[in-house]
Amino acid sequence: MERTVHKIWGKIKPFTREEDKNIIEHLKDNPDKDGIDRFTDVTEPELHFFPASGAEPHPAVLVFPGGGYSHLAWSHEGLDIASFLNLQGFSAFVLKYRCPGRREAAHADAARSMRFIRFHAERFGIDPEKVGVIGFSAGGHLAATISAPASPVPYPETGEEMDKENFKPDFSLLIYPAYLVDVNTGVPAPEFKIDSSTPPAFLLQAEDDFVGVENTLYWYLNLKKAGVKAEMHLYAEGRHGYGLLQKGFPVCSWGTLAAKWLEKYVRD
């Protein structure tokens, strides 16, 4: 795939730490030899852009790989997803966000990325009113932080013109998301506020997922209560972290469902 890489921050990068200058980004060791590239020690966030072919402007999706905020599952929840989106006629942006243990910084990176994409929409050949997000596991949580934010200010403003752009996506796909709700009560985590302005959502998870299928179930119910359009798919088996290309469980065919949802709710 054709790819260009873009820095999202200018001279001001909120939540920068002094120790960042001594940290070197690297791929984690892979003792399980599962073929998944996992980046960690990310201090310089980047957007990797994969344009769709054909007549512009295209709808676009910002992709958040998972990894528990300790690393980024870059290949199967990032690059594979960009390829899938391009096949559906969507341009894709995969975000390499700050980690490990940098939730506040990652949230800022996510919001800034949406603003960056919309600010440069003409340059990228995309429709700024059809830009959504897809996130996996912790990346699903990150997608939710800008879809249903409790605070309208995602980071200290930089004073740049770009920060006048809306950071809330036009639609979201949350795939086996984590950390969304209290799994015992169903109450959304304090960083969220679901209301009528929350964008339409596609939700998917397996009941034997160790992070708790309640994340998807209660998120859907809260969306329904707020009058937000949502489609939910729950499966008995599948566990967690299967990405798009794994086989063996019915849930692994979720790409077909997502493609139909995107066609119906976004491209019409």
PyMOL commands that set and color helices and strands:
alter all, ss='L'
color gray80, all
select helices_A, chain A and resi 18-22+75-87+103-119+121-124+138-147+161-164+214-225+250-267
alter helices_A, ss='H'
color red, helices_A
select strands_A, chain A and resi 4-7+26-27+38-40+46-50+58-64+72-73+91-96+126-136+172-175+201-206+230-235
alter strands_A, ss='S'
color yellow, strands_A
deselect
rebuild
show_as cartoon
